[in-house]
Amino acid sequence: TLYGFTKDADGSPTCVDGCATAWPPVVVDGSVDLSALPASASFSLVDRPDGTKQLKAGKWPLYYFSGDTAAGEANGQGSGGIWFVLAPDATLIK
């Protein structure tokens, strides 16, 4: 399950350090071929503060949740009113 962080609304990842331990970013190799991914989500890469590349869908840098331990779980949905599952069209499911 992939999540968006409402504090990233400007498209730049802001979840770092301890936040990124609980909400690991979806980090990818900068040479990944995004053309194989669904066009409806407008995938791209964004630079993280540590210099790595994070996968982004629409305007949302993508994260996992450390509390999801099995495929399909969405235990982080709505967490703190700022973490939401990403829909296939790259919008947050609130």
N, C-alpha and C positions, 0 to 999 in steps of 0.2 A: 504494500500500500504506500502510495506517495502522498506527501503532505506539502501544503504551502503555509507560510508564516506571514500573517497579515502585516507584520513590521517590515516585510520585504516588498511592500506595495510599489516602491519605485523601481523594482527589478534587480536590486543589488542585494546579495546575501548579507544578513546582519547577525545570523546565529553562529557564534564562534565560541571557542573555549568550552566552558561547562555546558553551555546550551547545545553545542555540537556533539557533546557526549550523549546527551539524552535524545537529541534529534540529529543523527548523523546526516550530513549532506550527501547527495547523490553525486559523487566525484567521478569524473571520467577522464580518460586520456584525451588530450586536446586534438588528437588526430582521428577521433571516432567519426564514422560516417553517419550523419544524422538523416540522410535521405531515405534510409530504410524504416524510419519511425513514422507513425501516422501524421500526415500533414495537418490534420484538424487541430492538433495540439500546438503547432508552431514551435517545435523544439529548437533550442539554441544552447549555446554555452555562455557562461558568465564567469568572470574572474572572481575567486574568493580572496579575502584579505591575505591568506597564506600563499597565494600564487597558484593554487590548483584551479582546475576548471570544474564548475558545477553545472549539471544539467538543469535546464530551465524550460518550462512549458508556458507559452504565452509570456506573461510578465512575472511568473512565479518561479524562483529558484526552488528546486525540489529537495525534499528531505524524507528520510525514513524515521520511524519512531522506535526507540529501543525497547519499548513495552510491547511491541508486536513481535511475537515469537513464532508465529505460523503464517503461512500464506493466507491472504484474505482478511487477516485481522485488521481492525481499525480502532485500536484501543486509544489512540491519540486524538480521535475525532472530537473537535470542539474544545480541546484542552486549553484551559485558561481563557477561553473565548478568543484565542489568537491563532490556533493551529487547526487547519481543516484539510480534509481529504480533497485531492484534486480530481475533478471530473474529467472525462475523456476530451472535452472541449477546452481544457486548460482553465476552467473557472473553479473557484473554491465552492465546495458543498457545505453550506452553512445551515 
